[in-house]
């Protein structure tokens, strides 16, 4: 059932806001896409200063059609705390067979 699906990795750099993870994952829930891996790297010191938010880096891996992956990326890229994002796509094992 993976025909037409690609593996994607969405990399996001954003302000280290406490509810950022909820915001980043919400579009996936709305489109019924289950991430296969999520990695978060927060501020090195672990401290959060509301006047000077550090940077949080998130990598979200998932499988979906290209059109849906690009839609998810577009939704996340326009979020207020997001500073930078990019989408990397590769063929999944099922799609390559």
N, C-alpha and C positions, 0 to 999 in steps of 0.2 A: 504494500500500500504506500510505498515511498516513491513511486514513479512520478516524475515531474517535480520532486522535491530536491532542494539543495540544502547543504549545511551552511549556516551563516554564523558570523560572529559580529556582534554590534559592540563597538568600543565607544564609551562615553566618558568625557571629562566634564565635571560639573562642580558647582559649589557644594561643599560638604554639609548639606542641610539634613536635619534628622529624619525627615520623611521622604528623602529623595528615592530610596529603594522602592517604597510603595508607589511613587509616581512612575518610576521606570518600568516596573513590572505590570502596572495596571493595563496598558495597551495589549500586552500579551494575553492577559486574562480575558479581556474584551473580545479578542480575536481567536480565543481558544487555542493558543499556541503555548505549549509547555517547554520552557527553556530546559536544555539538557545540561547546562553548566552555567553557574553565576559566580563571578569572582569580583570582590570589592577590595580596593586599596584606598583607605582613608588617609587623613593627615598623619604624618609620621609620628607626631607626638601624641596623637589620640585625643587632643584637646579641641574643643569647639568654641571659638570666640565669635559671638553674634556680630561683632563689628568688623571682623576680618575672617570670614569663613575660609577655611582651607579648601583644597581641591580633593575631590573624590574621583577615583577612576573605576569604572565598572566595565566588565566584559561579560556579555550575555551570549551564550551559544544556543542555537536553536535550529530546527529543521522546518522549512516552509517553502511554498512556491515563491519565486523571485518577486512577483508582484506584491505579495503579502509582506515579505521581508522589507521591501522598499517603503511600503505604507507604514509599517512599524517604525522604521528609521525616520521617516518624515515627521511622524507624530512626536517622537522623542526629541528630535533635533530642534524643534521650536519651543520646547519647554523652557521656562524662564531661567532656571538654574543651570541649564546646559551651556557650557562654553564651547565645546567641540565634540563632534561625533563622526564616526565613519563605519561603514558596513563592508565586511569582507565575506565573499561567497565562494564556495567550492562545491563540486559535484559530490553527492553522497554516494555511498557504496551501492545502494539500490538503484540510483539513477544512472550510474556508470555501467551497470550490468546489462 
